[in-house]
Amino acid sequence: MHLQKEDLNSLDALRLIESTVKNLKEIRADEKAMDDEIKGATNYASQLGVNAFLEFEARHRIRLRHRKIDEHPETTAKIGFYQYYRKEMGLVLDCLIFEYEENLKLCLEKIKPLAETLQPPLKEPNANIVKQLCSLFPPIESIDNDILFAELDVLRSMDEAQALASVQEAQRFVHENKNLFPTVSKCYRLLSTAPVSVAKDERVFSKLKIVKSYVRSAMNDERLNDLILLATEKDLTDGINLDSIVQKWSKAKLRRLRIK
């Protein structure tokens, strides 16, 4: 859920992923932690009316070896409940750790200029890193390397900038002084507006099926966009005082509204 926050920037998202990988590795190396996770899943299954132990015994009966191989059934190995699910959980954790680390490496390589330049405490700018940072911008929004280098150098020398503790504080400070640091302000905007997750976009498409039903198939694109915007930004529309809007509408002389 933290990775789906709208105000989350790329650097903080990478820190969350790093901490997640660290926790997964700790669980993978600790059998007791894995047993605790299995117990938690078992308790949750029991709340849903599912007995995990009975389900396991029904699907994992002991298969004896053929007598040609071993005539002594007491030597047959039996895999227990926790042993089996520790093995399965270990495979899942190994896959998650590998995928997270690979994606983390790719992301770090791409946003390395942003991390080394904009993350507090601000360091002395490097010409090569600044050039790489400028290359992240599209051609229509290209910025000059020398101008950005000069602004970063001035920003680093300010006492107020050295006291900044987080990316959000640095972004707020630069935004308040964007007349002094217009190029650096663009860099922080790039950092804060780069999408970390596409969960919100997927929710918009889910709302599309609800808003545009078969009885609304004749609406035009403008009205459809307005309705989807109202449906997706429900946290904002819930705060609107409908009584005041009705009163304004009742006092209006021209009440007939143009239906799109």
DOVEX-118014 format. One record per residue (C-alpha): x, y, z; residue number from 1; residue in three letters. Coordinates in steps of 0.02 Angstrom, whole numbers, plus 32768, in hexadecimal, padded with zeros to 4 digits. Example, Ala and Ser with C-alpha at 12.3 -4.5 7.8 and 13.67 -1.06 7.14 Angstrom:
BEGIN
+------+-------+------+-----+------+
| east | north |   up |  nr | rest |
+------+-------+------+-----+------+
| 8267 |  7F1F | 8186 |   1 |  ALA |
| 82AC |  7FCB | 8165 |   2 |  SER |
+------+-------+------+-----+------+
//
This chain:
BEGIN
+------+-------+------+-----+------+
| east | north |   up |  nr | rest |
+------+-------+------+-----+------+
| 8000 |  8000 | 8000 |   1 |  MET |
| 8090 |  8078 | 8022 |   2 |  HIS |
| 80CB |  8068 | 7F6D |   3 |  LEU |
| 801F |  80A3 | 7F31 |   4 |  GLN |
| 8025 |  814B | 7F88 |   5 |  LYS |
| 8015 |  81DF | 7F13 |   6 |  GLU |
| 8098 |  8248 | 7F6D |   7 |  ASP |
| 811C |  81BD | 7F67 |   8 |  LEU |
| 81B7 |  81E6 | 7F02 |   9 |  ASN |
| 822E |  816D | 7EAE |  10 |  SER |
| 82B9 |  8179 | 7F31 |  11 |  LEU |
| 8246 |  8154 | 7FC4 |  12 |  ASP |
| 81F8 |  80C5 | 7F60 |  13 |  ALA |
| 82A3 |  8077 | 7F47 |  14 |  LEU |
| 82C5 |  8084 | 8002 |  15 |  ARG |
| 8222 |  8028 | 8025 |  16 |  LEU |
| 8253 |  7FA0 | 7FAA |  17 |  ILE |
| 82FF |  7F91 | 7FFA |  18 |  GLU |
| 82B2 |  7F7C | 80A6 |  19 |  SER |
| 8237 |  7EFD | 805F |  20 |  THR |
| 82C5 |  7E96 | 8014 |  21 |  VAL |
| 8322 |  7E9D | 80BA |  22 |  LYS |
| 8289 |  7E5F | 8119 |  23 |  ASN |
| 826D |  7DD2 | 809B |  24 |  LEU |
| 8322 |  7D9A | 80AE |  25 |  LYS |
| 8312 |  7D9A | 816C |  26 |  GLU |
| 8275 |  7D2E | 8161 |  27 |  ILE |
| 82C9 |  7CBA | 80E4 |  28 |  ARG |
| 835D |  7C9E | 8157 |  29 |  ALA |
| 82F4 |  7C82 | 81F5 |  30 |  ASP |
| 828E |  7BE2 | 8200 |  31 |  GLU |
| 8230 |  7C22 | 8298 |  32 |  LYS |
| 81F9 |  7CBC | 8237 |  33 |  ALA |
| 81BC |  7C4D | 81A9 |  34 |  MET |
| 815E |  7BE0 | 8226 |  35 |  ASP |
| 810C |  7C7C | 826E |  36 |  ASP |
| 80D3 |  7CAE | 81C0 |  37 |  GLU |
| 808D |  7C00 | 81A3 |  38 |  ILE |
| 8033 |  7C06 | 824C |  39 |  LYS |
| 7FE8 |  7CAE | 821D |  40 |  GLY |
| 7FA9 |  7C67 | 8177 |  41 |  ALA |
| 7F64 |  7BCE | 81D2 |  42 |  THR |
| 7F06 |  7C3B | 8250 |  43 |  ASN |
| 7EBE |  7CA5 | 81C4 |  44 |  TYR |
| 7E86 |  7C08 | 8167 |  45 |  ALA |
| 7E30 |  7BC9 | 8205 |  46 |  SER |
| 7DCF |  7C6C | 8210 |  47 |  GLN |
| 7D8D |  7C46 | 8162 |  48 |  LEU |
| 7D5A |  7B98 | 8197 |  49 |  GLY |
| 7DED |  7B3C | 8147 |  50 |  VAL |
| 7E54 |  7AC0 | 81AB |  51 |  ASN |
| 7F00 |  7ACC | 815C |  52 |  ALA |
| 7F42 |  7A2F | 81B3 |  53 |  PHE |
| 7EB4 |  79C2 | 8173 |  54 |  LEU |
| 7EC7 |  7A09 | 80C4 |  55 |  GLU |
| 7F81 |  79E3 | 80C9 |  56 |  PHE |
| 7F67 |  7930 | 8103 |  57 |  GLU |
| 7EE3 |  7912 | 807D |  58 |  ALA |
| 7F57 |  794B | 7FF2 |  59 |  ARG |
| 7FFD |  790B | 8033 |  60 |  HIS |
| 7FE7 |  7855 | 8061 |  61 |  ARG |
| 8081 |  77EA | 8081 |  62 |  ILE |
| 80B7 |  778C | 7FE4 |  63 |  ARG |
| 8117 |  76F0 | 8011 |  64 |  LEU |
| 81AA |  76B9 | 7FA6 |  65 |  ARG |
| 8198 |  7621 | 7F38 |  66 |  HIS |
| 81D5 |  7580 | 7F8A |  67 |  ARG |
| 8254 |  7569 | 7F00 |  68 |  LYS |
| 82A8 |  7608 | 7F3D |  69 |  ILE |
| 828C |  75FC | 7FF9 |  70 |  ASP |
| 8233 |  7573 | 805A |  71 |  GLU |
| 8234 |  75D5 | 80FD |  72 |  HIS |
| 81A5 |  7654 | 8106 |  73 |  PRO |
| 81EA |  76A0 | 81A6 |  74 |  GLU |
| 8277 |  76EF | 8141 |  75 |  THR |
| 81F9 |  7756 | 80DC |  76 |  THR |
| 8213 |  780F | 80F4 |  77 |  ALA |
| 817C |  7877 | 8125 |  78 |  LYS |
| 8173 |  7931 | 80FF |  79 |  ILE |
| 811B |  7990 | 8189 |  80 |  GLY |
| 80A4 |  7A23 | 817D |  81 |  PHE |
| 8120 |  7AAB | 81AB |  82 |  TYR |
| 81B0 |  7A5A | 814E |  83 |  GLN |
| 814C |  7A55 | 80AB |  84 |  TYR |
| 810E |  7B08 | 80B5 |  85 |  TYR |
| 81B9 |  7B49 | 80EA |  86 |  ARG |
| 81FD |  7AFE | 8049 |  87 |  LYS |
| 8171 |  7B4B | 7FE1 |  88 |  GLU |
| 8181 |  7BF2 | 803A |  89 |  MET |
| 823D |  7BF0 | 801F |  90 |  GLY |
| 8225 |  7BDD | 7F63 |  91 |  LEU |
| 81AB |  7C6F | 7F60 |  92 |  VAL |
| 821E |  7CDD | 7FC8 |  93 |  LEU |
| 82B3 |  7CB4 | 7F59 |  94 |  ASP |
| 8252 |  7CE8 | 7EBE |  95 |  CYS |
| 8216 |  7D89 | 7F11 |  96 |  LEU |
| 82C3 |  7DB8 | 7F4F |  97 |  ILE |
| 8310 |  7D98 | 7EA5 |  98 |  PHE |
| 828C |  7DFD | 7E46 |  99 |  GLU |
| 8291 |  7E8D | 7EC2 | 100 |  TYR |
| 834E |  7E97 | 7EBD | 101 |  GLU |
| 8354 |  7E92 | 7DFF | 102 |  GLU |
| 82CF |  7F19 | 7DEF | 103 |  ASN |
| 8326 |  7F7E | 7E76 | 104 |  LEU |
| 83CB |  7F79 | 7E17 | 105 |  LYS |
| 8377 |  7FB4 | 7D77 | 106 |  LEU |
| 831C |  8041 | 7DD0 | 107 |  CYS |
| 83B8 |  807A | 7E2B | 108 |  LEU |
| 8419 |  8082 | 7D88 | 109 |  GLU |
| 8393 |  80EE | 7D38 | 110 |  LYS |
| 8377 |  816A | 7DC5 | 111 |  ILE |
| 8429 |  816B | 7E07 | 112 |  LYS |
| 8443 |  8220 | 7DCC | 113 |  PRO |
| 83A6 |  8258 | 7E2A | 114 |  LEU |
| 83DA |  81FC | 7EC9 | 115 |  ALA |
| 848D |  823E | 7ECC | 116 |  GLU |
| 845B |  82F1 | 7EA2 | 117 |  THR |
| 83B6 |  8316 | 7EF8 | 118 |  LEU |
| 83B7 |  82A8 | 7F93 | 119 |  GLN |
| 83E3 |  8303 | 8036 | 120 |  PRO |
| 8463 |  8323 | 8079 | 121 |  PRO |
| 848F |  837F | 7FD9 | 122 |  LEU |
| 853E |  8359 | 7F99 | 123 |  LYS |
| 85B2 |  83B7 | 7F25 | 124 |  GLU |
| 856E |  83A1 | 7E75 | 125 |  PRO |
| 85CC |  8333 | 7DFB | 126 |  ASN |
| 85D3 |  836A | 7D45 | 127 |  ALA |
| 85B9 |  82BA | 7CFE | 128 |  ASN |
| 8528 |  8295 | 7D74 | 129 |  ILE |
| 84D7 |  833C | 7D4A | 130 |  VAL |
| 84E6 |  8314 | 7C90 | 131 |  LYS |
| 8493 |  826B | 7CAC | 132 |  GLN |
| 8409 |  82C0 | 7D0E | 133 |  LEU |
| 83E8 |  833A | 7C7F | 134 |  CYS |
| 83DB |  82A7 | 7C06 | 135 |  SER |
| 8343 |  8265 | 7C67 | 136 |  LEU |
| 82DA |  82F6 | 7C2A | 137 |  PHE |
| 827D |  82EA | 7B84 | 138 |  PRO |
| 82BA |  835B | 7AF5 | 139 |  PRO |
| 8227 |  83D1 | 7B09 | 140 |  ILE |
| 8258 |  83EF | 7BC1 | 141 |  GLU |
| 8315 |  83E8 | 7BAD | 142 |  SER |
| 837E |  844B | 7C29 | 143 |  ILE |
| 842F |  848E | 7C1F | 144 |  ASP |
| 84B9 |  842E | 7C7A | 145 |  ASN |
| 851B |  84C8 | 7CAE | 146 |  ASP |
| 8483 |  8522 | 7CF2 | 147 |  ILE |
| 844E |  848C | 7D59 | 148 |  LEU |
| 84FF |  8474 | 7D9A | 149 |  PHE |
| 8508 |  852B | 7DD0 | 150 |  ALA |
| 845E |  8526 | 7E27 | 151 |  GLU |
| 848B |  8486 | 7E84 | 152 |  LEU |
| 852F |  84D2 | 7EBD | 153 |  ASP |
| 84D6 |  856E | 7EFF | 154 |  VAL |
| 844F |  8504 | 7F52 | 155 |  LEU |
| 84D0 |  8497 | 7FAA | 156 |  ARG |
| 8528 |  852F | 7FF1 | 157 |  SER |
| 848B |  8570 | 8048 | 158 |  MET |
| 847A |  854E | 8102 | 159 |  ASP |
| 83BE |  852F | 80F1 | 160 |  GLU |
| 83DC |  84A8 | 806F | 161 |  ALA |
| 845B |  844E | 80DC | 162 |  GLN |
| 83D8 |  843E | 8165 | 163 |  ALA |
| 835F |  83DF | 80F4 | 164 |  LEU |
| 8343 |  832C | 812D | 165 |  ALA |
| 82D3 |  82DE | 80A7 | 166 |  SER |
| 82AB |  82E9 | 7FEF | 167 |  VAL |
| 8201 |  8334 | 8017 | 168 |  GLN |
| 8250 |  83C1 | 807D | 169 |  GLU |
| 82CF |  83E3 | 7FF3 | 170 |  ALA |
| 8246 |  83E5 | 7F6F | 171 |  GLN |
| 81DD |  845D | 7FD8 | 172 |  ARG |
| 8271 |  84D1 | 7FF5 | 173 |  PHE |
| 82A0 |  84D5 | 7F3C | 174 |  VAL |
| 81EB |  84F2 | 7F0A | 175 |  HIS |
| 81DF |  8586 | 7F80 | 176 |  GLU |
| 827E |  85CC | 7F2F | 177 |  ASN |
| 825B |  8594 | 7E7D | 178 |  LYS |
| 8284 |  8642 | 7E3C | 179 |  ASN |
| 8336 |  8625 | 7E79 | 180 |  LEU |
| 8340 |  856E | 7E46 | 181 |  PHE |
| 82CC |  8554 | 7DB0 | 182 |  PRO |
| 8333 |  84C5 | 7D67 | 183 |  THR |
| 8347 |  8469 | 7E0C | 184 |  VAL |
| 828C |  847E | 7E27 | 185 |  SER |
| 826E |  8422 | 7D83 | 186 |  LYS |
| 82DC |  8394 | 7DBF | 187 |  CYS |
| 827B |  8381 | 7E61 | 188 |  TYR |
| 81D8 |  8386 | 7E00 | 189 |  ARG |
| 8219 |  82FA | 7D92 | 190 |  LEU |
| 8245 |  8296 | 7E2D | 191 |  LEU |
| 819C |  82B1 | 7E7F | 192 |  SER |
| 812E |  8299 | 7DE5 | 193 |  THR |
| 8181 |  81FD | 7D9F | 194 |  ALA |
| 80FF |  8173 | 7DBD | 195 |  PRO |
| 8133 |  80F1 | 7E3D | 196 |  VAL |
| 8099 |  8084 | 7E26 | 197 |  SER |
| 8011 |  8070 | 7DA3 | 198 |  VAL |
| 7F8F |  8039 | 7E22 | 199 |  ALA |
| 7F2D |  80DC | 7E11 | 200 |  LYS |
| 7F28 |  80CB | 7D53 | 201 |  ASP |
| 7EE7 |  801B | 7D64 | 202 |  GLU |
| 7E5E |  8058 | 7DDA | 203 |  ARG |
| 7E2A |  80D9 | 7D57 | 204 |  VAL |
| 7E10 |  8050 | 7CD6 | 205 |  PHE |
| 7DAE |  7FEC | 7D56 | 206 |  SER |
| 7D3E |  8083 | 7D73 | 207 |  LYS |
| 7D26 |  8094 | 7CB7 | 208 |  LEU |
| 7CC1 |  7FF3 | 7CB3 | 209 |  LYS |
| 7C50 |  8035 | 7D3D | 210 |  ILE |
| 7C39 |  80E5 | 7CF9 | 211 |  VAL |
| 7C20 |  80B9 | 7C43 | 212 |  LYS |
| 7B9D |  8031 | 7C4C | 213 |  SER |
| 7B2E |  7FF6 | 7BBD | 214 |  TYR |
| 7AA9 |  8079 | 7BEA | 215 |  VAL |
| 7B2C |  8104 | 7BDB | 216 |  ARG |
| 7B78 |  80CD | 7B37 | 217 |  SER |
| 7B43 |  816E | 7ADD | 218 |  ALA |
| 7BA0 |  81EB | 7B4B | 219 |  MET |
| 7C2B |  8252 | 7AFC | 220 |  ASN |
| 7CE2 |  824F | 7B2F | 221 |  ASP |
| 7CDC |  82F3 | 7B90 | 222 |  GLU |
| 7C50 |  82BA | 7C03 | 223 |  ARG |
| 7CA2 |  820F | 7C17 | 224 |  LEU |
| 7D45 |  8261 | 7C4E | 225 |  ASN |
| 7CE8 |  82CD | 7CCC | 226 |  ASP |
| 7C8A |  8239 | 7D17 | 227 |  LEU |
| 7D28 |  81CF | 7D24 | 228 |  ILE |
| 7D82 |  825F | 7D77 | 229 |  LEU |
| 7CF7 |  826F | 7DF9 | 230 |  LEU |
| 7CF8 |  81B2 | 7E16 | 231 |  ALA |
| 7DB4 |  81A0 | 7E2A | 232 |  THR |
| 7DCF |  823B | 7E96 | 233 |  GLU |
| 7D4B |  8206 | 7F13 | 234 |  LYS |
| 7DB1 |  8243 | 7FA6 | 235 |  ASP |
| 7DA0 |  82F4 | 7F61 | 236 |  LEU |
| 7CEA |  82EA | 7F2C | 237 |  THR |
| 7CB5 |  82A7 | 7FD6 | 238 |  ASP |
| 7CF1 |  834A | 8024 | 239 |  GLY |
| 7C80 |  83B6 | 7FB7 | 240 |  ILE |
| 7BEF |  8409 | 8011 | 241 |  ASN |
| 7B5A |  83DB | 7FA5 | 242 |  LEU |
| 7AE2 |  8449 | 8009 | 243 |  ASP |
| 7B40 |  84E7 | 7FDB | 244 |  SER |
| 7B43 |  84B4 | 7F24 | 245 |  ILE |
| 7A87 |  8495 | 7F26 | 246 |  VAL |
| 7A6A |  8540 | 7F76 | 247 |  GLN |
| 7AD3 |  8597 | 7EF1 | 248 |  LYS |
| 7A76 |  853A | 7E69 | 249 |  TRP |
| 79CC |  8568 | 7EB5 | 250 |  SER |
| 79FC |  8621 | 7EB9 | 251 |  LYS |
| 7A38 |  8622 | 7E06 | 252 |  ALA |
| 79C3 |  8672 | 7D87 | 253 |  LYS |
| 79F4 |  8601 | 7CF8 | 254 |  LEU |
| 79E0 |  8552 | 7D3E | 255 |  ARG |
| 79DB |  84F4 | 7C9B | 256 |  ARG |
| 7A81 |  849D | 7C86 | 257 |  LEU |
| 7AC8 |  8464 | 7BE1 | 258 |  ARG |
| 7ACF |  83A6 | 7BE4 | 259 |  ILE |
| 7B68 |  8361 | 7B8E | 260 |  LYS |
+------+-------+------+-----+------+
//
